[in-house]
Amino acid sequence: MSQRPADVVTKCHLWSVPEVAKHLGVSRDSVYRLAGKVIPCYRVGGAVRFRPEEVEEYIEAQRVRRVAPAPTKAVKLEHLR
């Protein structure tokens, strides 16, 4: 007998908005803004819940592989003479 996706979700621990906020180091309002738009979420009753694996996938997707050096401007010193 195979499990439906909903059955799998109900058997795992889901994180609440405060738990995700603490894990990401952001406000609860920020988590609500991200919910369902960039981080998949689930509604359980009236509560918003997240799968920890999907929060981790979001974090990994935000990873900056290489930061380019800031462009430098040539400064004209003629006006200082």
C-alpha positions in Angstrom: 0.0 0.0 0.0 1.5 3.3 -1.1 1.2 6.5 0.9 -0.4 9.6 -0.5 1.7 12.8 -0.2 -0.7 14.2 2.4 -0.1 11.1 4.6 3.7 11.7 4.4 3.3 15.3 5.5 1.2 14.4 8.5 3.7 11.9 9.7 6.7 14.3 9.8 7.4 17.2 12.2 6.3 20.5 10.7 7.8 23.8 11.8 5.6 26.7 12.9 6.2 30.3 11.8 8.1 31.2 15.0 10.3 28.1 14.5 11.1 29.1 10.9 11.7 32.7 12.0 14.1 31.6 14.7 15.9 29.2 12.3 16.3 31.9 9.6 17.0 34.7 12.0 14.2 36.9 10.6 10.9 38.3 11.9 7.6 36.4 11.9 6.3 39.0 9.4 9.2 38.1 7.0 8.3 34.4 7.3 4.6 35.1 6.4 5.8 37.1 3.4 7.9 34.2 2.2 5.2 31.6 3.0 3.8 30.0 -0.2 5.7 32.4 -2.4 9.3 31.3 -2.0 9.0 28.7 0.7 6.4 26.0 0.3 4.0 25.9 3.3 1.0 23.9 4.5 -2.2 25.1 6.2 -3.1 22.9 9.1 -6.4 24.2 10.5 -5.7 28.0 10.5 -2.0 27.6 11.1 0.8 27.9 8.6 3.4 25.1 8.8 6.6 24.3 7.0 8.6 21.1 6.2 12.1 21.5 7.6 13.6 20.0 4.4 11.9 22.7 2.3 13.1 25.5 4.5 16.7 24.1 4.1 16.2 23.9 0.3 15.2 27.6 0.4 18.3 28.5 2.4 20.5 26.6 -0.1 18.8 28.3 -3.0 19.8 31.7 -1.5 23.5 30.7 -1.3 25.8 33.1 -3.1 28.4 31.1 -4.9 30.9 33.9 -5.5 30.7 37.5 -4.7 32.1 39.7 -7.5 34.4 42.5 -6.3 32.9 45.9 -6.2 33.7 48.1 -9.2 36.2 50.8 -8.5 35.9 54.3 -10.0 38.8 56.1 -11.3 39.1 59.3 -9.3 40.2 62.5 -11.1 42.4 64.5 -8.9 42.6 67.5 -11.2 40.2 69.5 -9.1 42.5 69.1 -6.1 45.4 71.0 -7.7 
